[in-house]
Amino acid sequence: MMDISVVISLYNERESLQELVKGIGEAIAPTGLTYNIIMVNDGSTDGSWELIKEMAKTNSHVKGICFRKNYGKSAALFHGFEAADGEVVITMDADLQDDIEVLDEFMERYHEGCHVVYGVRKERKTDTFFKRNSALAFYKLMNILGTKVLNNHADYRLMSKEALEGLAQYREVNLFLRGIVPEIGYKT
């Protein structure tokens, strides 16, 4: 069993994959923790899958899952969870928007007893006016509809194996992980 499985759902992200794998390795390797990186190719058409296969041949940390068509981010992450063998699973985006340097803080919170640790954006300065305001409207609407969604959280999170087992009990057809994960009842 690995200490950490990093699960990444990606769609047409070929250009960032090598830098992402390098950054994850540089962040985790000094800790001495064992890890793997599970990349779920969600129907990419830009050669992402071919690059994942190449990286897996030369880097024992890289594993890949390939969907023939695009099924959506939540479905891809869920399949990555099923393939993960880490004590914890960390999900992140492939486009380098998540701060890899905080992985050690994620692990600190896990060792303090948190089964779910969320990565939350501190600011949205680089977003356009439309993006910033549509995101705020989304979070408000979800809360009005009764869905617990954390403001400025996408899919950068750590989940323990125990929390993943709780999540597996949800047999939704159309997964909305941002809404389901807060409902599974583990310390966050």
N, C-alpha and C positions, 0 to 999 in steps of 0.2 A: 504494500500500500504506500502510495506517495503521501508526502505531507500536504502538498498543494497541487490541485489541478486548476489550471487557468483555462476557462472555456470562452471561446471567442466565436460569435456568429458573424459571418461576413458575406457581403454581397458586393462584388466588383471593387475589391480593396487591394488588388495586386501591388500597387505602388507603395503601400505602407507596411506590407507584411514582414519584410526582412528587418526593417528598423524596429518594428514591434517585437519580434522574437528576440532580437538583440537586446532591446531595452528590458524585457521581462527577465532575461537571463542575467543581465547586469544588476537588476534589482534583487533577485532571489538568490543567486549563487553565493554571494558573500555571507548569507545567513546560515549556510550549511544545510538548509532544508531541501528535501527532495521534491522535485516538481515535474509536471508535464504540461504541455500546452496542447489543448484539443481545439483544433480549428474546424468549425462547421461551415463548409462552403454552401451557401444557400442559393444555389442556382446561378452563380456568377458566369458571366460571358466574356470576361476580360483576361482569362488565363490564370486566375487565382488558384484554381485547383491544380493546375500543372506545377505552379510554383510551390504549393504546399507539398506535393509529392516529392519534388526535388529537395526541399528543406528536410523532409522526414528521412530521406536517405542519408543526409550528412549530419543531422542533429537528432540525437536519440530522444530529446525532450519533445519533439514535435510529432503529433498524431493528427490525422485528418479524417473527416467524415464529409461525404459529398452528396448533396441532394441534386437530383436531375433537373429540378425546377425550383423556383422561389416559393417557399412555404411560409416565410415570415420569420422575424427575429425570435419571437417567443418559442415557436416550434423548433427552431434550430438550437436555441439554448437548452430546451428541454431534452433534446437528443444528446446534446453535449453532456448534460447532467448524468444521463444514463450511462455514458461511456466513461465518466470520470471515476478515478479510483483514489482521489486525494481525501485526506482527513477533512480538508476544507476545499470548497470550490470558489474560485474568484471569477466573476464574469466581467468582461470589459469589451469595449468597442474596438474595432480594428483600425479606426481612422486616427489613432494617436491622440484623441481628445481627452482620454483619462490619464490622470497623473500617476504613472507607474511608481513614482517615488514614495507613495503613501501605503504601499503594500505592507511595509513593516508596521505601520499604525493599525492596519486592518488586523494583522496577526496579534498585536498587543490587545486589542479589544476582544478578540476571540479568546485569548488566554485569561482575560478578565471575566469570562463567562458569557459573552454575547455569541449567540448562534447565528445572528444575521448582523452584518455591518454594512451600512450604506455609504457609498461615495456620493456626496452632495456638492454641487457647484457653489462656490462662494460668491461668484459674480457672473454676470452675463454681458460684460462690456463689449465683447467681440460680436455679439449677436446684433442683427439688424433690429430696427424698431418693431417691424412686423413680427419677427421671430420671438423677440422678448415678450411682446404683449400677447401673442397667440399662445405661448407657453404658459403665461400667467392665467389666461382664460381657460386653458386645458385643466390646470390644477384646480382652479375654482369650480369648474363644471364637475370634475370627478368627485370632489368633496361634496358638492350639492347632491349628486346622485348617490352618495353614501359609500363611495369607494375610497378606502384609505390609500391615498397616494401622497408620497413625500414630495414637497416642492423641490424643484431643481435636482431631482434624482432621476437618472435614466436607468441604465442597467449595469452600473459599476457597483458591484457588491461582493461580499464574502458570505457564504452560507456553509454551515457545518453539515457533516453527513446526516446528523440527526434532523436538522431543518429540511434537508433535501428529502429525507424519508417522509416527513410531514407533508411537504409539497407534492410528493408522488401520490398521496391519497386523493388529491384533486383530479378528477377525471374529466376536466373540461375539454370540449372539442376546440374551442377558440380561446387559447390561453392568453391572459393578460397578466404577465408576471408582475408588473409594477403594482397591480391591484391585489393579486393573490398572495404574494410573499408577506406583506404586512399582516395578513389575516391568519397565518398559520400558527401564531401564538408563541413564538420563541422570543427570548430576550434579544433586544436589538440595541 
